Amino acid sequence: MHKRTNDCMDLNTHTLAPLPERMRPTTLDGYVGQRHLIGPGCVLRTMIESGNLSSFILWGPPGVGKTTLSKIIATSLGREFYTLSAVSSGVKEVREVIDAARKAKDGLFSPSATPILFIDEIHRFSKSQQDALLGAVEDGSIVLIGATTENPSFEVISPLLSRCQVYVLKSLEADDLKQLLDRALKEDFVLSQKDIEVRETEALFRFSGGDARKLLGVLEIVVNSVPEGKITIDNKIVTSVLQENIAMYDKKGEMHYDIISAFIKSVRGSDPNAAIYYLARMLSAGEDPLFVARRLCILAAEDIGLANPNALLLANSCFEIVNKIGMPEARIPLAEATIYLASSPKSNSAYMAINTALETVGKDASPAVPLHLRNAPTQLMENLGYSDGYKYAHDYPGHFADLEFMPKELVGTVFYSPAENKHEDGLKKYLEACWPKYYKK
């Protein structure tokens, strides 16, 4: 579905709306953060002030003002403003809104007042949905403003990306959050009527994570936790209240942190039923399926690893398929990969091996590579003994030559310890035969 409006509603007058909505700014002067884009003389402000608006994509984390900035631009320029959500819109809805925008433009006296089409979470649009936008963007029927939390280089098709400038929005800094906090306490109709003292802000800012929406949501919950009288806000009260109201204060946060944690632990714990349940929770809440697919790839490498190397291949195939087909069909390969990984034997031996090796390198990365392992492309290097004594493994029985490969300071160090599972039992037998002094006990 799409909606069309000529202005941005001032929600300050609607005291029943959540605080983040009541405090949503309607002008550039009221917009907090992103000074590198909308500060005096900066590229986006200059484009807005000149009225020469071209299509662009806003890329940044949640709650930094992508939607708000788009609405402010439409209001300040007096443009027709259409919105589509990539979560609920298909090619049909895209074509409908483009047709409406073209009709609106045909009725305008000023050909420069091209309608704006704002697409939230444009990274969730499939290739066919993005293709449907190309003609309208190219012929100037619409100015496209896309918002995404994912890297457009990977999530937006090249033809569309080449027609759009990409502007990167940053998480809000402490000064920005302080400005938002002070403004809410002074300007919001509800909060300004209360006796509120802010003694500490560290917990407020930490829980917000640079997200304006989170900050105001947390503030509102904390204030509402004290029904009457003086309200004192400090780190202790913020932490205490949020621990009791975690789902209320940020459902998206709960999904990202609590449910994805339960999903990962269910797969790791070999419970396909719980894993599928948490997968359904995430998908029904609108989670990006590629986010889940990426986690499956990590799970396959970290928790299944060499116990079943095919798990990583299947997880990678799942990611590629999900990237190609999108939702709702993506739920099927995600379910298949989830069940397969949860039902696979587990091993974190590769994970432990690289972590231990990195820890060793972090302590001392100076040990020299043995001379017999070095390349000798010049006569000087050959004279210095480079490559001297190297044994080509395939020239020896079993394709193995007894040769030391570690720097002399690390001889005898074992980073990889095979876990107990059918596949690694075979690896262990091979390593015991090759390196009995390290692996045979």
FENZIKA-V352682 format. One record per residue. RES is the residue in one small letter. PSI is psi in whole degrees, 0 to 359 (none if undefined). Layout:
# FENZIKA-V352682
RES & PSI
RES & PSI
This chain:
# FENZIKA-V352682
m & 153
h & 161
k & 157
r & 133
t & 158
n & 353
d & 176
c & 123
m & 135
d & 103
l & 0
n & 333
t & 351
h & 89
t & 347
l & 346
a & 154
p & 153
l & 317
p & 325
e & 322
r & 329
m & 7
r & 121
p & 156
t & 0
t & 159
l & 325
d & 332
g & 357
y & 133
v & 134
g & 180
q & 40
r & 335
h & 345
l & 322
i & 10
g & 166
p & 127
g & 357
c & 160
v & 314
l & 321
r & 318
t & 318
m & 320
i & 313
e & 328
s & 339
g & 359
n & 79
l & 129
s & 165
s & 142
f & 166
i & 132
l & 117
w & 121
g & 169
p & 168
p & 148
g & 20
v & 2
g & 25
k & 309
t & 316
t & 315
l & 321
s & 317
k & 322
i & 318
i & 313
a & 318
t & 314
s & 332
l & 355
g & 33
r & 151
e & 137
f & 117
y & 146
t & 146
l & 142
s & 126
a & 342
v & 322
s & 2
s & 143
g & 190
v & 322
k & 313
e & 324
v & 314
r & 323
e & 315
v & 327
i & 318
d & 318
a & 320
a & 321
r & 320
k & 319
a & 319
k & 322
d & 333
g & 2
l & 144
f & 326
s & 115
p & 344
s & 346
a & 56
t & 133
p & 152
i & 132
l & 115
f & 127
i & 112
d & 140
e & 50
i & 339
h & 344
r & 352
f & 136
s & 171
k & 318
s & 324
q & 319
q & 323
d & 324
a & 341
l & 338
l & 309
g & 315
a & 324
v & 317
e & 320
d & 3
g & 17
s & 330
i & 157
v & 118
l & 128
i & 113
g & 148
a & 135
t & 147
t & 357
e & 157
n & 116
p & 334
s & 331
f & 335
e & 347
v & 134
i & 148
s & 316
p & 323
l & 320
l & 324
s & 342
r & 3
c & 136
q & 144
v & 125
y & 129
v & 122
l & 144
k & 156
s & 146
l & 141
e & 171
a & 320
d & 322
d & 316
l & 322
k & 319
q & 317
l & 316
l & 311
d & 320
r & 319
a & 318
l & 329
k & 323
e & 334
d & 133
f & 321
v & 308
l & 326
s & 343
q & 354
k & 157
d & 95
i & 129
e & 123
v & 109
r & 327
e & 145
t & 355
e & 313
a & 319
l & 312
f & 325
r & 316
f & 333
s & 330
g & 35
g & 14
d & 116
a & 319
r & 319
k & 316
l & 311
l & 326
g & 317
v & 315
l & 316
e & 319
i & 317
v & 316
v & 318
n & 344
s & 346
v & 101
p & 328
e & 165
g & 189
k & 137
i & 116
t & 123
i & 119
d & 180
n & 321
k & 313
i & 323
v & 312
t & 317
s & 313
v & 318
l & 328
q & 332
e & 341
n & 33
i & 319
a & 325
m & 318
y & 334
d & 91
k & 324
k & 321
g & 319
e & 317
m & 314
h & 326
y & 313
d & 310
i & 321
i & 327
s & 316
a & 322
f & 310
i & 315
k & 331
s & 319
v & 313
r & 324
g & 8
s & 40
d & 91
p & 332
n & 314
a & 321
a & 316
i & 321
y & 312
y & 330
l & 315
a & 321
r & 315
m & 314
l & 321
s & 335
a & 358
g & 17
e & 145
d & 119
p & 333
l & 330
f & 316
v & 317
a & 322
r & 319
r & 324
l & 321
c & 317
i & 316
l & 317
a & 321
a & 318
e & 317
d & 341
i & 312
g & 230
l & 354
a & 333
n & 82
p & 336
n & 339
a & 320
l & 322
l & 316
l & 319
a & 319
n & 319
s & 320
c & 315
f & 314
e & 320
i & 315
v & 320
n & 329
k & 320
i & 334
g & 181
m & 155
p & 350
e & 335
a & 341
r & 331
i & 305
p & 329
l & 318
a & 318
e & 312
a & 321
t & 313
i & 318
y & 314
l & 319
a & 329
s & 1
s & 152
p & 155
k & 145
s & 134
n & 26
s & 320
a & 319
y & 313
m & 323
a & 312
i & 324
n & 317
t & 319
a & 318
l & 322
e & 320
t & 314
v & 323
g & 329
k & 324
d & 111
a & 20
s & 342
p & 132
a & 147
v & 132
p & 143
l & 322
h & 348
l & 353
r & 151
n & 151
a & 72
p & 346
t & 161
q & 323
l & 314
m & 322
e & 320
n & 330
l & 356
g & 6
y & 133
s & 357
d & 124
g & 1
y & 139
k & 124
y & 113
a & 324
h & 351
d & 1
y & 156
p & 137
g & 12
h & 39
f & 130
a & 131
d & 100
l & 140
e & 128
f & 340
m & 151
p & 151
k & 331
e & 341
l & 9
v & 129
g & 353
t & 131
v & 115
f & 321
y & 120
s & 112
p & 136
a & 168
e & 97
n & 164
k & 315
h & 316
e & 343
d & 321
g & 319
l & 320
k & 316
k & 319
y & 314
l & 326
e & 324
a & 322
c & 317
w & 64
p & 329
k & 342
y & 328
y & 341
k & 124
k & none
